[in-house]
């Protein structure tokens, strides 16, 4: 008898539903797994043999029989250990050890040699896909149950071991029937309750009230958070750029339900989920020595990089010009399209990349160009080489450029309040976001002013005749590109939202113009 059990896998961020077929024939003892398995899948036969034996059943590798496991569709590469549970159950079903209704059920989980189930990556995405495909029950390791139970209208069964699963699935005598002569299964595993989302702020974040001076930078970061605008901070070392960036997530709005599922699913699939759920915007801060692949994603079989892990959150690039030029230029597509396409010879895939870029940089290699406390030691050639690392197209894609100057020592020692708290600033950001949510409620894939295209600008950010003349005159004087021109209007729309203004006024445009870069490296 051929047993057919459904399982699933994650490759990159793509979920594939895999049918596990098990056939047992007479012949010399063998156990084969076919269907393009990788090393982890091929080694499953040894794990499964021990797990079945230690769960009280007859081991597959005992006796003269030929066991063939086929993972279909056969043209898709199979990787990882998520098929262990399905293969073990398929073998027991084919061998006549257990019998149950397989329709509508998916089984995922790695097995230890004693039959215990170990957690896997990507459980949330697998359950989400299972629901889309019409499955009604998912059996998975206990450790994955909380994230999986975020998905409604599908039953999640947290499982401890193979023995527990077989006891749950196998019908027991005396339970009666369902009225049609079919055995009723005795439930041995309780379905996981639907996960309740608790929003917890990261108490380790720096608060804006702890940062002295830099009121202009704080104002710029407030606008960036309110409208989803990319921002860069430049100035000498030790002026608070990194502190401001780390405080920035404290004024960002929390993720909504759909975003929580999306972001948690991404981090679960990549194995970087260190909490049960991600409810606040993620903050990713890769080192400037990070490689192109680690930031963008890739590999022979493409996997997500830091850009995708920062989806719906913040990507902080400290010492921005010190990154490899190829890495910096790779930001062009995701900053514009909010998605990154990774193409390789074997496969290609699109990864989500709707993040807010926060860059920090010094004005020169030594960092003290323009400093009031120390002279710059760089030559003009060094400054030019340094400045060429950040190209015009990248500068154009950053909406807000903030000068973070040296702080006077008297301000550092002052006992006066340093400024508003992050919570107070966040309340204004939430108010501005609420206006944008209402504005774009009928538009798919747009929720902030920073995501507007030319079509949306014309409808939702119209300018008066005087404002249009002001912007056109400024654009000619500053030699702005078409992209920078539109980004200033988006920025002015956000400033108007923070000002509770329905229309963009001249003062909103003037403030937006102040955030364009001003000879940073010259």
C-alpha positions, 0 to 999 in steps of 0.5 A: 500500500502506498501512503500519501501524507502532506508536508511543507518546506520553506526555501527563501520565503517561498512555501511549497506544499510537498506530498510525501509518498511512501511505498513498501515492497518485498526485497533486499533491505533498503530505504531510499528518499527521492525527489531532489533531496538535499543532505538534511533530507537524505539523512532523515532515514537514519533519524526516522529509523531510530525515532520509530524504533524508540516510539514502540514500532518496528524499525524500517531498516529491520527485515527484508523490505524495500522502502521508497519515499518520494517527495513530490513534485519531484522537480522542486529541490527539497531541503531542511528537516521539516519532512521528518514527521510526515515521512515517519507517519507515511511509513507507519501508515504504509506498514499498516501500523496506524490508520487515519484520515490524511485529507486536510492535514499537514505534518511538519517537524524534525525528529530526534532519535528518541522520537521527540519533535524539534522546532523548525524555521518558517512554521508561520509561513507554512500554516499561512500557505496551508490555510490558502490551500484549504487544509484544516489541520496542521501538526507541528512541534510545540515550540512553533505553536504560538507563532503558528496559532496567529493564523485563524480558521485553521487548527494547529496541533502542538505535538511533543513526540511521534508517539503522541501524534500516533496515539492522537491519530489512531482510532481506538476501539469502543469510540463508536462511529460517526453515523456512517460506519467510520471510526471516530478518532480519539483526540489526544492532543489539544488544539493550540489556542489562538495567539493573543498579541501583546504589544511590548515596547523595547525598554532598552531603546534610548529615549529622545529625552536622554539626548542633549541638543540636536533639536533639528535632528530630532525634528527631522527624525520625527518627520521621517517616522511620521511619513516613512521617509529615508533619512541620513545624518552627517557630522563629526564623530561623537555628536550623537548620530548613533544614539539618535538612530537607536532612539528612532524606533521608539517613536515608530508606530507599532505594527498592525496585525497583518504586519506582525504576521508578515514580519514574524513570518520572515524572521521565522523563515530565516531562523532569526526569530528570538522572540515569540512575536515581533510587534514593534518595527525591527531594527537592523544594524549590519556592520560596514564590513558586511558583504553584498550577499549578507545585505541584499540576500542571495546564494545559489538558492536565494535567501533573504538578507538584512534588507528583507529582515528590516522589512516594515522597520529600520535599516540603520547603516552606520559609517555609511560611506565605509560600506562597499560601493557595490553594497550601497548601490544595491540599495537603489532598487529597494529604496524605490520599489520596496522590493528586491529581486535576487536572480541566480542561475538556478532560481530567482525570487522577489523579497519584500524590502519596505524599510526605512533607511537611516544612514549615519556618516562623517563629512570626511575620512577622519571625521572632523571636517567642519568641526569646531574642536579639531582640525581635519587632517584629510587631503582633498583627494581623500575627501573626493574618494570618500564622497564618491562612495555615495553616488548621486542616485543614492543621495536623491533617494534619501528624503531628509539630510540632517546636520548633527553638529558638535555639542558644546560641553556646557550643554552636556553638563546642563541640568535642564531637561534635554527635550521631549520624551520619545512617547510624546513625539510618538503620539504626534507621529501616530496622529500623522499616521492616522491621517495617512491611513485614512487618506490611503485606505482605498489604495493597495500597498500605500500607507504612508506619504513616502510611498506615494507615486506621481499619480497619488501626489497629484491627487493627495498633495496638490500645491497652490499656485504660490507654492508651485512657484516657490517650489519651481524657483527653488528646484531651479536654484538647487538644480533638483532632479525630478525624483528629488522634486517629488520627494520634497512634495511628499515631505511637505505633505508629511510636515503638513500632517504633523501641523494638522493642516489639510493643505500644503502651505509655503512654510511646509515646503520651505521646511522640506527644502531645508532637508536637502543635502548641502555640500556635505563633502565639499 
